[in-house]
Amino acid sequence: MFKYDSTAHNVVAVNAAGYKGCSAPRGAKVYTSGNDRVTLARGTNYFICSILGHCQSGMKIAVTAA
């Protein structure tokens, strides 16, 4: 569950390259409600905020699901 201020942030599901480079590939799933429920796939799941400068400042998370 991602809870955040939807007027200032978003959550984008990305791959490892998108996570490392802070870039969202074309067609990436973007969550904008501020109260998002995400089903995790087995393995590592990567998420960033795509608002300019946010990911570069550390607003990203990698979650590993068993």
N, C-alpha and C positions, 0 to 999 in steps of 0.2 A: 504494500500500500504506500503510495506516495502522497503526502500531504504538503502543500506549498501554496504560496500566494500566486494565484493564476494571473494576476495583473502584472506580475514581474518575472515569472519563470514558466518553464514548461519542462516536460520530460520526453526525451526521444530515445527509443530503443535503437541501438547501433551494434555493429560488429566490433571485433577487437581493433581493427584499423581505425574505425570511426572514433572509438574510445581514445586510442592513443593520439590521434591527430585532431580530436575535437571537431569532427565533421560528421554531418548527418548525410548518409547517402540518399539519392533521389528515391522517393517512395517509402522512406522510413516511417514507422508508426510514431506519430507525435501525440502526446497526451497533454491536454490543456485544461482539464476541469479543476485542478488543484486538489482533487480527492480521487486519485486514480488507483484502481485495483488492476494489477498485472499478474498474469499467470506466467510463472517462470518455466523455462525449458530446463531439462537436465544439463548440467555443466555450468559454464560461466555465462551470465547474462550481463550486458553492458548498457548503461544508460547515461545520457548527458543532458545538460540544459543547453539548448541551441540559441539562447539569447546572446547577442554579441558580447564576447569577453567572459561570460560566466563559466563555461567549461575550462577555458584557459586559466581561470582563477581557481580552479579546483572543484567546480560544481559538477561532479561526475561520480558514478559509483559502479563497481563491478560486484555482482552477487553470484555466488556459486551455489547451485541447487543440486542436491544428491538425488 
